[in-house]
């Protein structure tokens, strides 16, 4: 006896197992795992996990990882032509190019500003040594070393 497809009742597909797996995967990958990694990183690497926040006078003033928006002529400025605009570092040449502007605005001797830049050079790169300076670090040192000039910015 042959049965045809016409004789079989319509069966609806059962999506419950697929939906269950999707929800469990979403909870594990989207909630539990990120919370676990965040918690472990807070315990093992709290400074890095919190964005390497920099403080001045007990107040958070920025991050070593993201550029700050310095626009006043008395401070070193971050890059204008980087791809993201978030780079915290500038080249040594860019820092030296900004020294005359800062000298004119603050009266700090050019030689002192050049020494400040020299003390903050960080060499990066695996094959070619590229020299950078962190803008936030430079500006914080200016504030700390010249309180008579930068006292109102603290």
KAJOLIN-V362696 format. One record per backbone hydrogen bond with DSSP energy under -0.5 kcal/mol. NH is the residue of the N-H (numbers start at 1). CO is the residue of the C=O. E is the energy in kcal/mol with one decimal. If there is no record, write none. Layout:
nh=NH co=CO e=E
nh=NH co=CO e=E
This chain:
nh=7 co=4 e=-1.3
nh=8 co=4 e=-0.7
nh=15 co=13 e=-0.8
nh=19 co=15 e=-2.7
nh=20 co=16 e=-2.4
nh=21 co=17 e=-2.3
nh=22 co=18 e=-2.2
nh=23 co=19 e=-2.5
nh=24 co=20 e=-2.5
nh=25 co=21 e=-2.7
nh=26 co=22 e=-2.4
nh=27 co=23 e=-2.4
nh=28 co=24 e=-2.6
nh=29 co=25 e=-3.0
nh=30 co=26 e=-2.2
nh=31 co=27 e=-1.2
nh=32 co=27 e=-2.8
nh=33 co=28 e=-2.8
nh=35 co=31 e=-2.0
nh=36 co=32 e=-2.5
nh=37 co=33 e=-2.7
nh=38 co=34 e=-2.6
nh=39 co=35 e=-2.5
nh=40 co=36 e=-2.7
nh=41 co=37 e=-2.5
nh=42 co=38 e=-2.1
nh=43 co=39 e=-1.5
nh=44 co=40 e=-2.8
nh=45 co=41 e=-2.4
nh=49 co=45 e=-2.7
nh=50 co=46 e=-1.4
nh=51 co=48 e=-1.7
nh=52 co=47 e=-2.3
nh=54 co=62 e=-2.9
nh=56 co=59 e=-2.7
nh=59 co=56 e=-1.1
nh=61 co=54 e=-3.0
nh=62 co=54 e=-1.1
nh=63 co=66 e=-0.6
nh=64 co=52 e=-1.9
nh=65 co=51 e=-0.6
nh=67 co=86 e=-2.0
nh=70 co=68 e=-1.6
nh=71 co=69 e=-0.6
nh=75 co=72 e=-1.6
nh=90 co=133 e=-2.5
nh=92 co=131 e=-1.3
nh=95 co=91 e=-2.2
nh=96 co=92 e=-2.7
nh=97 co=93 e=-2.0
nh=98 co=94 e=-1.0
nh=98 co=95 e=-0.7
nh=99 co=95 e=-0.6
nh=99 co=96 e=-0.8
nh=102 co=98 e=-1.9
nh=103 co=99 e=-2.9
nh=104 co=100 e=-2.5
nh=105 co=101 e=-1.9
nh=106 co=102 e=-2.1
nh=107 co=103 e=-2.6
nh=113 co=109 e=-1.9
nh=114 co=110 e=-2.5
nh=115 co=111 e=-2.1
nh=116 co=112 e=-2.0
nh=117 co=113 e=-2.1
nh=118 co=114 e=-2.6
nh=119 co=115 e=-2.2
nh=120 co=116 e=-0.7
nh=120 co=117 e=-1.1
nh=121 co=118 e=-1.0
nh=122 co=132 e=-3.4
nh=124 co=122 e=-0.5
nh=124 co=130 e=-3.2
nh=130 co=124 e=-3.1
nh=130 co=128 e=-0.7
nh=132 co=122 e=-2.7
nh=133 co=90 e=-2.5
nh=134 co=120 e=-0.5
nh=135 co=88 e=-2.3
nh=135 co=133 e=-0.5
nh=138 co=134 e=-2.2
nh=139 co=135 e=-2.5
nh=140 co=136 e=-2.5
nh=141 co=137 e=-2.1
nh=142 co=138 e=-2.0
nh=143 co=139 e=-2.1
nh=144 co=140 e=-2.3
nh=145 co=141 e=-2.9
nh=146 co=142 e=-1.9
nh=149 co=146 e=-1.0
nh=150 co=146 e=-2.5
nh=151 co=147 e=-1.3
nh=153 co=150 e=-1.9
nh=154 co=151 e=-0.9
